[in-house]
Amino acid sequence: MADTAKPSVLVLGGTGFIGRNFVHHLVVNDLASYIRVADKVLPQTAYMDEAHAASFASPIVEFRQANLTNDASIEKAFTDGVETPFRFVINLAGETKYSQPETVYAEKIAQLTTKVATAAAKHGVERFVEVSTAQVYDGNKKTKSEDEKLKPWTNIATHKVQAEEALAGIDGLNYVVVRPAIVYGPGDVAGIAPRIICGAVYKQLGEKMEFLWTKDLAINTVHVDDVVRALWHLTSHGESGEVFNLADKGNTNQGKVNEILEAIFGIDTKFAGKIKSNLARVNLSGVTETVNEKHLKPWSDLCKAAGIENTPLTPYLDQELLYNNHLCIDGSKIEGTGFTYEVPEINEELVRAQIAYHVSQGIFPESSLQ
């Protein structure tokens, strides 16, 4: 029988990067009586390592394949086979790919969040945790706290702002919002992963790796272990409607990440600088296309040589992320609620652990490593 003293949890979008780590955290720490994961992607096709797959096979975890843009699917996720309402709902669902049409983001971020949050209020959920993004803030150099004016610089962030605003208008909804910096760790495919893969590509090419702008461009980070701990912490801390940034203490910038990649791949790196980068910005679409064409074939060759036929990993760089936008936030507010970050900053060991996760699945060529 389930331990009724422990809460039941509904994780929306739970087979993704943060979701799988969150489910694993709940299982290995024995925090929940029952966990339902609702996602369109099956765990068996989500490129999980053995530990994460084992957590999804736990008797307290139930997976339901669901289209969370569909009202009937949402209702089933909340109610089908459930005797009492879920105490906590964690919303990790929504479109995460860049450079998609506006209609995709409208449906799969703002509208989806409004629908699932409305269902949470309807069914008396104790706490709804919405995962947004730190890209909602202005891209200038200033370190942003939660009360800064919002000026989103990606289309995803624009629709995340709309989703956040919608939550405030839902009667009876007890909720908090988290705005993480760049999340990295085991299972990451979109945070620092493209930079890592570019490192492997430039080792293959035997060339110096060059990124736009300068080493000082802020790309603040937070480890996924701290993110999932924060999500759980906020099920029982914070006032309804509060917003919390999540960022480690390292004030990560491009220079720090490149130093790590130099050590891992044995490559040299450099930065284009402001003048050259501003010239590139005039035709950033063309520059992005040229760079991606340069990267994709060597990556494909690396994978083929390693016997890798399919991988979700790609060196593809999205144009939206190549502008001179600093992602620079203050993640200390949540510490005032009793939360403590356990991973103070990104380092070589942690990035190697992220790579090892993918190597273990046969989707990253180990031969590229130093």
C-alpha positions in Angstrom: 0.0 0.0 0.0 1.1 3.5 -0.7 2.3 5.6 2.3 -0.5 8.1 2.7 1.8 10.4 4.9 3.8 11.1 1.8 2.4 13.3 -1.0 1.3 12.2 -4.4 2.9 14.1 -7.2 2.0 14.8 -10.8 5.0 15.6 -13.0 4.0 17.2 -16.4 6.7 16.8 -19.0 8.4 14.4 -16.8 10.6 12.4 -19.2 12.6 15.5 -20.3 15.9 16.5 -18.9 14.8 18.2 -15.6 11.8 15.9 -15.3 13.7 12.6 -15.3 16.1 14.0 -12.7 13.2 15.2 -10.6 11.5 11.8 -10.7 14.8 10.1 -9.8 15.3 12.5 -6.9 11.8 11.7 -5.5 12.3 7.9 -5.9 15.9 7.6 -4.4 15.0 9.8 -1.5 11.7 8.1 -0.8 9.8 11.5 -0.9 6.5 10.6 -2.5 3.8 7.9 -2.1 2.9 8.0 -5.8 4.3 9.7 -8.8 2.5 10.1 -12.1 4.5 11.3 -15.1 2.5 12.7 -18.0 4.5 13.3 -21.2 4.2 12.7 -24.9 7.6 11.1 -25.0 7.9 7.5 -23.8 10.6 6.7 -21.2 11.8 3.9 -23.4 12.6 6.4 -26.2 13.9 9.2 -24.1 17.5 8.2 -23.9 17.7 7.6 -20.2 20.6 6.0 -18.4 20.2 2.9 -16.2 19.6 4.9 -13.0 16.9 7.1 -14.4 15.2 4.2 -16.2 15.3 2.2 -12.9 13.5 5.1 -11.1 10.8 5.2 -13.8 10.4 1.4 -13.3 9.8 2.0 -9.6 6.4 0.6 -8.3 5.4 4.1 -7.1 5.9 5.7 -10.6 3.3 5.5 -13.2 3.8 6.9 -16.7 0.9 8.1 -18.8 1.5 9.2 -22.4 -0.4 12.4 -22.8 -0.8 15.4 -25.2 -1.0 18.2 -22.7 -2.4 20.6 -25.2 -5.6 18.5 -25.3 -8.3 19.1 -22.6 -9.3 15.5 -22.4 -5.7 14.3 -22.0 -5.2 16.9 -19.2 -8.3 15.8 -17.4 -7.2 12.1 -17.6 -3.7 13.0 -16.3 -5.3 14.6 -13.2 -8.1 12.2 -12.5 -7.9 8.8 -14.3 -7.5 6.1 -11.7 -6.8 8.7 -8.9 -8.9 8.4 -5.7 -7.7 11.7 -4.1 -6.3 14.8 -5.8 -2.5 15.1 -6.3 -1.0 17.3 -3.6 1.7 18.7 -5.8 1.9 19.4 -9.6 5.3 20.2 -11.2 4.9 21.7 -14.7 7.9 21.0 -16.9 5.8 20.6 -20.0 6.0 22.9 -23.0 8.0 23.5 -26.2 11.7 23.8 -25.5 13.1 24.0 -29.1 14.2 27.4 -30.4 13.3 29.0 -33.7 9.8 27.5 -33.9 6.7 29.3 -35.3 4.9 31.7 -32.9 1.8 29.5 -33.2 3.7 26.5 -31.7 4.9 28.5 -28.7 1.4 30.0 -28.2 -0.2 26.5 -28.0 2.6 24.6 -26.3 3.7 27.1 -23.7 1.2 29.8 -22.8 -2.0 27.9 -23.6 -0.7 24.6 -22.2 0.3 26.2 -18.9 -3.0 28.0 -18.6 -4.9 24.7 -19.2 -2.9 22.5 -16.8 -2.9 25.2 -14.1 -6.6 25.7 -14.4 -7.0 21.9 -14.0 -4.8 22.0 -10.9 -7.0 24.7 -9.3 -10.1 22.8 -10.2 -8.9 19.6 -8.6 -7.7 21.3 -5.4 -3.9 20.8 -5.9 -2.0 22.0 -2.8 0.9 23.6 -4.8 1.5 24.1 -8.5 5.2 24.7 -9.4 5.7 26.4 -12.8 9.2 26.2 -14.4 9.9 29.3 -16.5 13.3 30.7 -17.6 15.7 33.4 -16.7 15.6 34.5 -20.4 12.6 36.6 -19.3 14.9 39.4 -18.1 16.7 42.1 -20.0 19.9 40.8 -21.7 22.1 43.6 -20.3 25.1 43.0 -18.0 23.2 43.8 -14.8 22.6 41.0 -12.3 18.8 40.5 -12.2 16.8 39.8 -9.1 13.2 38.6 -9.2 11.7 42.1 -9.1 13.4 43.3 -12.2 11.4 44.5 -15.2 10.8 41.7 -17.7 12.2 42.0 -21.2 12.4 38.5 -22.7 15.0 38.0 -25.5 13.8 34.6 -26.9 10.5 33.6 -28.2 10.3 30.9 -25.6 10.8 33.4 -22.9 8.1 35.8 -24.4 5.5 33.0 -24.1 6.8 32.0 -20.6 6.0 35.5 -19.5 2.5 35.1 -20.9 2.2 31.8 -19.0 3.3 33.4 -15.8 0.8 36.2 -16.2 -1.9 33.7 -16.8 -1.2 31.9 -13.5 -2.0 35.1 -11.5 -5.5 35.2 -13.0 -6.5 31.6 -12.1 -8.9 31.6 -9.1 -7.9 29.2 -6.3 -4.5 28.3 -7.7 -1.7 28.1 -5.1 1.5 28.4 -7.2 5.2 29.5 -7.3 7.3 30.2 -10.4 11.0 29.3 -10.8 13.2 31.0 -13.3 16.4 28.9 -13.7 19.6 30.0 -15.4 21.1 27.6 -17.9 20.5 24.1 -16.5 23.2 21.5 -17.0 24.0 18.0 -15.8 23.2 14.4 -16.7 20.6 14.3 -19.5 21.2 17.9 -20.7 20.8 18.2 -24.5 20.1 22.0 -24.9 21.8 23.9 -22.1 25.6 23.7 -22.4 25.4 20.5 -24.4 25.7 22.2 -27.9 28.9 23.9 -26.7 30.2 20.6 -25.5 29.5 19.0 -28.8 31.1 21.9 -30.6 34.2 21.1 -28.6 34.2 17.5 -29.9 33.7 18.9 -33.4 36.7 21.2 -33.2 38.9 18.4 -31.9 37.8 16.4 -35.0 38.6 19.4 -37.2 41.9 20.2 -35.6 41.0 23.9 -35.5 40.7 26.6 -32.8 37.1 27.0 -31.7 35.8 30.5 -31.9 32.6 31.9 -30.4 31.0 35.3 -30.9 31.4 38.2 -28.5 33.9 38.0 -25.5 34.8 35.7 -22.7 32.8 38.0 -20.3 29.4 37.2 -21.9 27.4 35.9 -18.9 25.8 32.5 -19.3 24.9 31.8 -15.7 24.4 28.2 -14.8 22.7 25.9 -12.2 23.2 22.2 -11.9 20.1 20.0 -12.4 20.6 18.4 -9.0 20.0 21.8 -7.4 17.1 22.6 -9.7 15.2 19.4 -8.7 15.9 20.0 -5.0 14.6 23.5 -5.4 11.4 22.3 -7.1 10.7 19.9 -4.2 11.6 22.6 -1.6 9.1 25.0 -3.1 6.2 22.6 -2.8 6.3 23.5 0.9 8.0 26.9 1.0 7.3 30.3 -0.5 4.0 32.3 -0.7 1.5 31.7 -3.5 2.5 33.8 -6.5 6.2 34.2 -5.5 8.9 33.9 -8.1 12.4 32.4 -7.4 15.5 32.6 -9.6 17.8 29.6 -9.6 21.5 30.2 -10.3 24.7 28.9 -8.7 27.4 31.1 -7.2 29.9 30.8 -10.0 28.6 33.7 -12.2 29.4 31.5 -15.2 30.5 33.2 -18.4 31.7 32.0 -21.8 35.3 32.1 -20.8 34.8 29.7 -17.9 32.9 27.2 -20.0 35.6 27.4 -22.8 38.4 26.7 -20.2 36.6 23.5 -19.3 36.1 22.5 -22.9 39.8 23.1 -23.6 40.7 20.7 -20.8 38.2 18.0 -21.8 38.9 18.0 -25.6 42.5 19.3 -25.7 41.6 22.2 -28.0 42.3 25.9 -28.2 39.4 28.4 -28.1 39.0 32.1 -28.7 36.3 34.8 -29.0 35.5 37.0 -32.0 35.3 40.2 -29.9 32.7 43.0 -30.1 33.7 44.5 -33.4 33.8 41.3 -35.4 30.7 40.0 -33.7 28.7 43.2 -34.4 29.7 42.9 -38.1 28.4 39.3 -38.0 25.2 40.4 -36.4 24.3 42.3 -39.5 23.8 39.0 -41.3 23.5 36.7 -38.3 21.1 34.4 -40.1 23.6 33.7 -42.8 26.5 33.4 -40.3 24.5 30.9 -38.2 23.7 28.8 -41.2 27.3 28.7 -42.3 28.5 27.8 -38.9 26.0 25.0 -38.4 26.8 23.6 -41.8 30.5 23.5 -40.8 29.7 21.7 -37.5 27.1 19.1 -38.6 29.2 17.0 -41.0 32.2 16.5 -38.6 29.8 15.6 -35.8 28.0 13.1 -38.1 31.4 11.6 -39.1 32.4 11.3 -35.4 29.2 9.5 -34.6 29.5 7.1 -37.6 33.1 6.3 -36.7 31.9 5.4 -33.2 29.1 3.2 -34.5 26.4 5.7 -33.3 23.4 5.6 -35.7 21.0 7.8 -33.8 21.6 10.5 -31.2 19.5 13.4 -29.8 22.7 15.4 -29.4 23.6 18.1 -32.0 26.1 20.9 -32.3 23.4 23.0 -33.9 23.4 26.6 -32.6 20.1 28.6 -32.7 20.3 32.1 -33.9 18.3 33.4 -31.0 21.1 32.4 -28.6 23.9 34.0 -30.6 23.1 37.7 -29.9 24.9 39.7 -27.3 22.5 38.8 -24.5 23.8 38.3 -21.0 22.0 35.7 -18.9 23.0 37.0 -15.5 20.7 36.5 -12.4 20.8 36.5 -8.6 19.7 33.1 -7.3 20.0 33.9 -3.6 16.3 34.7 -2.8 15.4 31.1 -2.4 18.1 30.7 0.2 16.0 32.9 2.5 13.4 30.1 2.6 16.0 27.6 3.9 17.2 26.2 0.6 21.0 25.6 0.1 22.7 25.1 -3.2 24.9 22.0 -3.1 26.7 22.7 -6.4 28.4 26.1 -6.1 29.7 26.4 -9.6 30.3 24.5 -12.9 33.6 22.6 -13.2 35.4 20.1 -15.4 34.3 17.1 -13.3 30.6 18.0 -13.5 30.8 18.5 -17.3 32.6 15.2 -17.7 29.8 13.5 -15.7 27.3 15.1 -18.1 29.2 13.6 -21.0 29.6 10.3 -19.3 25.8 10.0 -19.1 25.5 10.2 -22.8 28.5 8.0 -23.4 26.9 5.3 -21.3 23.9 5.3 -23.7 26.0 5.1 -26.8 25.0 8.5 -28.1 28.2 10.4 -27.6 31.6 9.4 -29.1 33.9 8.7 -26.2 36.9 8.8 -28.6 36.5 12.6 -28.9 37.5 13.1 -25.2 41.0 14.1 -24.1 
